[in-house]
Amino acid sequence: MLEQQKFLDCVKKEIFSNKDLLEIRKGLVYFKNKGMPQNCMYDCLQNLRYLDEEDIILELMDFVVGFCKPELAIYS
């Protein structure tokens, strides 16, 4: 649960810092490499859809499920 909160805090911070989408993606890759399962990451992002930046969240969710260019997919 602690790792999930760190993930949520990181994603929110990056979004509100107006980071580029691919920069935010790097954070997702970091958490994947730390062992965060795909379904957990997806669920966390799903919980952030209330933010004003829903379009960014949806793009990040696409990276997680692989609905993007194969080289940008986080889990393969």
N, CA, C and O atoms as a GROMACS GRO file, in nm:
protein
  304
    1MET      N    1   0.083  -0.121   0.000
    1MET     CA    2   0.000   0.000   0.000
    1MET      C    3   0.086   0.125   0.000
    1MET      O    4   0.052   0.225  -0.064
    2LEU      N    5   0.198   0.121   0.071
    2LEU     CA    6   0.288   0.236   0.077
    2LEU      C    7   0.344   0.269  -0.062
    2LEU      O    8   0.354   0.386  -0.099
    3GLU      N    9   0.379   0.164  -0.137
    3GLU     CA   10   0.433   0.183  -0.272
    3GLU      C   11   0.326   0.246  -0.363
    3GLU      O   12   0.358   0.330  -0.447
    4GLN      N   13   0.203   0.207  -0.345
    4GLN     CA   14   0.095   0.264  -0.425
    4GLN      C   15   0.078   0.413  -0.395
    4GLN      O   16   0.056   0.493  -0.487
    5GLN      N   17   0.089   0.451  -0.269
    5GLN     CA   18   0.077   0.592  -0.233
    5GLN      C   19   0.192   0.673  -0.290
    5GLN      O   20   0.173   0.785  -0.336
    6LYS      N   21   0.312   0.616  -0.288
    6LYS     CA   22   0.428   0.682  -0.348
    6LYS      C   23   0.405   0.702  -0.497
    6LYS      O   24   0.437   0.807  -0.553
    7PHE      N   25   0.350   0.599  -0.562
    7PHE     CA   26   0.320   0.607  -0.704
    7PHE      C   27   0.222   0.719  -0.733
    7PHE      O   28   0.245   0.802  -0.820
    8LEU      N   29   0.112   0.722  -0.659
    8LEU     CA   30   0.009   0.825  -0.678
    8LEU      C   31   0.067   0.965  -0.656
    8LEU      O   32   0.040   1.056  -0.734
    9ASP      N   33   0.145   0.981  -0.551
    9ASP     CA   34   0.205   1.111  -0.521
    9ASP      C   35   0.299   1.154  -0.633
    9ASP      O   36   0.300   1.270  -0.673
   10CYS      N   37   0.378   1.059  -0.683
   10CYS     CA   38   0.473   1.088  -0.790
   10CYS      C   39   0.400   1.132  -0.918
   10CYS      O   40   0.437   1.232  -0.979
   11VAL      N   41   0.299   1.057  -0.956
   11VAL     CA   42   0.225   1.089  -1.079
   11VAL      C   43   0.158   1.226  -1.067
   11VAL      O   44   0.166   1.307  -1.159
   12LYS      N   45   0.093   1.251  -0.955
   12LYS     CA   46   0.027   1.382  -0.936
   12LYS      C   47   0.128   1.495  -0.941
   12LYS      O   48   0.104   1.597  -1.004
   13LYS      N   49   0.242   1.477  -0.875
   13LYS     CA   50   0.346   1.581  -0.874
   13LYS      C   51   0.395   1.610  -1.015
   13LYS      O   52   0.412   1.726  -1.054
   14GLU      N   53   0.418   1.504  -1.092
   14GLU     CA   54   0.468   1.522  -1.228
   14GLU      C   55   0.364   1.591  -1.316
   14GLU      O   56   0.398   1.677  -1.398
   15ILE      N   57   0.238   1.554  -1.301
   15ILE     CA   58   0.133   1.616  -1.382
   15ILE      C   59   0.121   1.765  -1.348
   15ILE      O   60   0.114   1.849  -1.438
   16PHE      N   61   0.119   1.796  -1.219
   16PHE     CA   62   0.101   1.935  -1.179
   16PHE      C   63   0.226   2.020  -1.200
   16PHE      O   64   0.221   2.142  -1.191
   17SER      N   65   0.338   1.954  -1.228
   17SER     CA   66   0.461   2.026  -1.264
   17SER      C   67   0.468   2.049  -1.414
   17SER      O   68   0.568   2.098  -1.466
   18ASN      N   69   0.360   2.012  -1.483
   18ASN     CA   70   0.350   2.028  -1.628
   18ASN      C   71   0.460   1.954  -1.703
   18ASN      O   72   0.513   2.003  -1.803
   19LYS      N   73   0.494   1.835  -1.653
   19LYS     CA   74   0.594   1.753  -1.722
   19LYS      C   75   0.535   1.699  -1.851
   19LYS      O   76   0.414   1.678  -1.862
   20ASP      N   77   0.622   1.676  -1.946
   20ASP     CA   78   0.587   1.616  -2.073
   20ASP      C   79   0.536   1.473  -2.049
   20ASP      O   80   0.580   1.406  -1.955
   21LEU      N   81   0.445   1.427  -2.132
   21LEU     CA   82   0.386   1.294  -2.116
   21LEU      C   83   0.492   1.185  -2.110
   21LEU      O   84   0.483   1.093  -2.029
   22LEU      N   85   0.593   1.195  -2.196
   22LEU     CA   86   0.698   1.092  -2.197
   22LEU      C   87   0.786   1.100  -2.073
   22LEU      O   88   0.844   0.999  -2.032
   23GLU      N   89   0.798   1.217  -2.013
   23GLU     CA   90   0.871   1.230  -1.886
   23GLU      C   91   0.793   1.162  -1.774
   23GLU      O   92   0.851   1.093  -1.690
   24ILE      N   93   0.663   1.180  -1.774
   24ILE     CA   94   0.579   1.114  -1.673
   24ILE      C   95   0.585   0.963  -1.692
   24ILE      O   96   0.586   0.887  -1.595
   25ARG      N   97   0.588   0.919  -1.817
   25ARG     CA   98   0.598   0.777  -1.848
   25ARG      C   99   0.722   0.715  -1.782
   25ARG      O  100   0.717   0.601  -1.735
   26LYS      N  101   0.832   0.789  -1.780
   26LYS     CA  102   0.955   0.739  -1.717
   26LYS      C  103   0.932   0.702  -1.570
   26LYS      O  104   0.989   0.606  -1.520
   27GLY      N  105   0.847   0.778  -1.503
   27GLY     CA  106   0.814   0.748  -1.365
   27GLY      C  107   0.738   0.617  -1.354
   27GLY      O  108   0.759   0.540  -1.260
   28LEU      N  109   0.650   0.591  -1.450
   28LEU     CA  110   0.576   0.465  -1.450
   28LEU      C  111   0.671   0.348  -1.471
   28LEU      O  112   0.658   0.243  -1.408
   29VAL      N  113   0.768   0.366  -1.562
   29VAL     CA  114   0.867   0.262  -1.587
   29VAL      C  115   0.948   0.236  -1.459
   29VAL      O  116   0.980   0.121  -1.427
   30TYR      N  117   0.981   0.341  -1.388
   30TYR     CA  118   1.056   0.326  -1.262
   30TYR      C  119   0.979   0.236  -1.165
   30TYR      O  120   1.037   0.144  -1.107
   31PHE      N  121   0.850   0.262  -1.148
   31PHE     CA  122   0.770   0.183  -1.056
   31PHE      C  123   0.751   0.040  -1.106
   31PHE      O  124   0.745  -0.053  -1.026
   32LYS      N  125   0.741   0.021  -1.236
   32LYS     CA  126   0.734  -0.114  -1.292
   32LYS      C  127   0.862  -0.190  -1.257
   32LYS      O  128   0.857  -0.306  -1.216
   33ASN      N  129   0.976  -0.123  -1.275
   33ASN     CA  130   1.104  -0.186  -1.246
   33ASN      C  131   1.122  -0.215  -1.097
   33ASN      O  132   1.202  -0.302  -1.060
   34LYS      N  133   1.050  -0.144  -1.013
   34LYS     CA  134   1.054  -0.169  -0.869
   34LYS      C  135   0.960  -0.283  -0.830
   34LYS      O  136   0.953  -0.320  -0.712
   35GLY      N  137   0.888  -0.338  -0.928
   35GLY     CA  138   0.804  -0.454  -0.901
   35GLY      C  139   0.655  -0.429  -0.896
   35GLY      O  140   0.580  -0.519  -0.859
   36MET      N  141   0.610  -0.311  -0.933
   36MET     CA  142   0.466  -0.283  -0.930
   36MET      C  143   0.397  -0.361  -1.042
   36MET      O  144   0.433  -0.348  -1.159
   37PRO      N  145   0.298  -0.443  -1.007
   37PRO     CA  146   0.225  -0.519  -1.108
   37PRO      C  147   0.141  -0.429  -1.199
   37PRO      O  148   0.098  -0.320  -1.160
   38GLN      N  149   0.119  -0.476  -1.320
   38GLN     CA  150   0.043  -0.400  -1.419
   38GLN      C  151  -0.095  -0.362  -1.369
   38GLN      O  152  -0.138  -0.247  -1.381
   39ASN      N  153  -0.166  -0.459  -1.312
   39ASN     CA  154  -0.304  -0.431  -1.268
   39ASN      C  155  -0.306  -0.329  -1.154
   39ASN      O  156  -0.399  -0.249  -1.145
   40CYS      N  157  -0.206  -0.332  -1.069
   40CYS     CA  158  -0.198  -0.236  -0.959
   40CYS      C  159  -0.175  -0.094  -1.013
   40CYS      O  160  -0.239   0.002  -0.970
   41MET      N  161  -0.082  -0.083  -1.109
   41MET     CA  162  -0.053   0.048  -1.169
   41MET      C  163  -0.177   0.102  -1.240
   41MET      O  164  -0.210   0.219  -1.228
   42TYR      N  165  -0.244   0.016  -1.314
   42TYR     CA  166  -0.364   0.056  -1.386
   42TYR      C  167  -0.472   0.104  -1.288
   42TYR      O  168  -0.533   0.209  -1.310
   43ASP      N  169  -0.493   0.029  -1.182
   43ASP     CA  170  -0.594   0.067  -1.082
   43ASP      C  171  -0.560   0.201  -1.017
   43ASP      O  172  -0.649   0.283  -0.994
   44CYS      N  173  -0.433   0.222  -0.988
   44CYS     CA  174  -0.391   0.350  -0.928
   44CYS      C  175  -0.422   0.465  -1.023
   44CYS      O  176  -0.476   0.568  -0.981
   45LEU      N  177  -0.389   0.447  -1.150
   45LEU     CA  178  -0.418   0.552  -1.248
   45LEU      C  179  -0.568   0.573  -1.262
   45LEU      O  180  -0.615   0.687  -1.276
   46GLN      N  181  -0.642   0.465  -1.259
   46GLN     CA  182  -0.789   0.475  -1.266
   46GLN      C  183  -0.841   0.564  -1.152
   46GLN      O  184  -0.935   0.641  -1.172
   47ASN      N  185  -0.780   0.553  -1.036
   47ASN     CA  186  -0.822   0.634  -0.921
   47ASN      C  187  -0.785   0.781  -0.935
   47ASN      O  188  -0.834   0.864  -0.858
   48LEU      N  189  -0.700   0.814  -1.031
   48LEU     CA  190  -0.661   0.955  -1.053
   48LEU      C  191  -0.744   1.022  -1.162
   48LEU      O  192  -0.722   1.139  -1.193
   49ARG      N  193  -0.837   0.952  -1.220
   49ARG     CA  194  -0.914   1.009  -1.330
   49ARG      C  195  -1.000   1.128  -1.289
   49ARG      O  196  -1.051   1.199  -1.375
   50TYR      N  197  -1.016   1.150  -1.160
   50TYR     CA  198  -1.094   1.264  -1.113
   50TYR      C  199  -1.019   1.396  -1.134
   50TYR      O  200  -1.079   1.504  -1.130
   51LEU      N  201  -0.889   1.388  -1.156
   51LEU     CA  202  -0.809   1.510  -1.174
   51LEU      C  203  -0.853   1.585  -1.299
   51LEU      O  204  -0.912   1.527  -1.390
   52ASP      N  205  -0.824   1.713  -1.302
   52ASP     CA  206  -0.857   1.794  -1.420
   52ASP      C  207  -0.781   1.746  -1.544
   52ASP      O  208  -0.821   1.775  -1.656
   53GLU      N  209  -0.674   1.676  -1.523
   53GLU     CA  210  -0.589   1.629  -1.632
   53GLU      C  211  -0.624   1.486  -1.674
   53GLU      O  212  -0.534   1.404  -1.693
   54GLU      N  213  -0.751   1.458  -1.687
   54GLU     CA  214  -0.794   1.322  -1.718
   54GLU      C  215  -0.734   1.271  -1.849
   54GLU      O  216  -0.704   1.152  -1.861
   55ASP      N  217  -0.716   1.358  -1.948
   55ASP     CA  218  -0.658   1.315  -2.076
   55ASP      C  219  -0.519   1.257  -2.057
   55ASP      O  220  -0.484   1.157  -2.120
   56ILE      N  221  -0.439   1.319  -1.972
   56ILE     CA  222  -0.305   1.269  -1.945
   56ILE      C  223  -0.312   1.134  -1.876
   56ILE      O  224  -0.238   1.042  -1.910
   57ILE      N  225  -0.401   1.121  -1.780
   57ILE     CA  226  -0.418   0.994  -1.708
   57ILE      C  227  -0.458   0.884  -1.807
   57ILE      O  228  -0.406   0.773  -1.799
   58LEU      N  229  -0.549   0.914  -1.898
   58LEU     CA  230  -0.591   0.814  -1.996
   58LEU      C  231  -0.475   0.773  -2.087
   58LEU      O  232  -0.462   0.656  -2.121
   59GLU      N  233  -0.392   0.869  -2.124
   59GLU     CA  234  -0.273   0.837  -2.206
   59GLU      C  235  -0.178   0.746  -2.128
   59GLU      O  236  -0.123   0.651  -2.184
   60LEU      N  237  -0.158   0.775  -2.001
   60LEU     CA  238  -0.072   0.692  -1.918
   60LEU      C  239  -0.129   0.551  -1.904
   60LEU      O  240  -0.055   0.453  -1.906
   61MET      N  241  -0.260   0.542  -1.891
   61MET     CA  242  -0.325   0.411  -1.882
   61MET      C  243  -0.304   0.333  -2.012
   61MET      O  244  -0.287   0.211  -2.009
   62ASP      N  245  -0.303   0.402  -2.125
   62ASP     CA  246  -0.276   0.336  -2.253
   62ASP      C  247  -0.135   0.277  -2.255
   62ASP      O  248  -0.115   0.167  -2.306
   63PHE      N  249  -0.038   0.348  -2.200
   63PHE     CA  250   0.098   0.295  -2.191
   63PHE      C  251   0.101   0.167  -2.107
   63PHE      O  252   0.172   0.072  -2.139
   64VAL      N  253   0.023   0.166  -2.001
   64VAL     CA  254   0.022   0.052  -1.908
   64VAL      C  255  -0.038  -0.072  -1.975
   64VAL      O  256   0.013  -0.182  -1.958
   65VAL      N  257  -0.147  -0.055  -2.049
   65VAL     CA  258  -0.213  -0.171  -2.112
   65VAL      C  259  -0.157  -0.204  -2.250
   65VAL      O  260  -0.191  -0.306  -2.308
   66GLY      N  261  -0.071  -0.116  -2.303
   66GLY     CA  262  -0.010  -0.142  -2.433
   66GLY      C  263  -0.089  -0.091  -2.551
   66GLY      O  264  -0.065  -0.132  -2.664
   67PHE      N  265  -0.183  -0.001  -2.526
   67PHE     CA  266  -0.262   0.059  -2.634
   67PHE      C  267  -0.186   0.180  -2.685
   67PHE      O  268  -0.231   0.294  -2.674
   68CYS      N  269  -0.068   0.152  -2.743
   68CYS     CA  270   0.023   0.256  -2.791
   68CYS      C  271   0.125   0.189  -2.882
   68CYS      O  272   0.117   0.069  -2.909
   69LYS      N  273   0.221   0.267  -2.930
   69LYS     CA  274   0.330   0.208  -3.008
   69LYS      C  275   0.399   0.104  -2.920
   69LYS      O  276   0.419   0.126  -2.801
   70PRO      N  277   0.435  -0.009  -2.978
   70PRO     CA  278   0.496  -0.116  -2.898
   70PRO      C  279   0.617  -0.070  -2.816
   70PRO      O  280   0.637  -0.119  -2.704
   71GLU      N  281   0.697   0.020  -2.867
   71GLU     CA  282   0.815   0.064  -2.794
   71GLU      C  283   0.782   0.154  -2.675
   71GLU      O  284   0.868   0.180  -2.591
   72LEU      N  285   0.658   0.202  -2.666
   72LEU     CA  286   0.617   0.285  -2.552
   72LEU      C  287   0.540   0.206  -2.446
   72LEU      O  288   0.516   0.256  -2.336
   73ALA      N  289   0.501   0.084  -2.480
   73ALA     CA  290   0.428   0.001  -2.384
   73ALA      C  291   0.517  -0.028  -2.263
   73ALA      O  292   0.634  -0.063  -2.278
   74ILE      N  293   0.462  -0.012  -2.145
   74ILE     CA  294   0.539  -0.033  -2.022
   74ILE      C  295   0.548  -0.182  -1.989
   74ILE      O  296   0.654  -0.230  -1.948
   75TYR      N  297   0.441  -0.252  -2.006
   75TYR     CA  298   0.438  -0.397  -1.983
   75TYR      C  299   0.418  -0.463  -2.118
   75TYR      O  300   0.333  -0.422  -2.196
   76SER      N  301   0.497  -0.567  -2.145
   76SER     CA  302   0.480  -0.634  -2.276
   76SER      C  303   0.462  -0.782  -2.259
   76SER      O  304   0.446  -0.854  -2.358
   0.00000   0.00000   0.00000
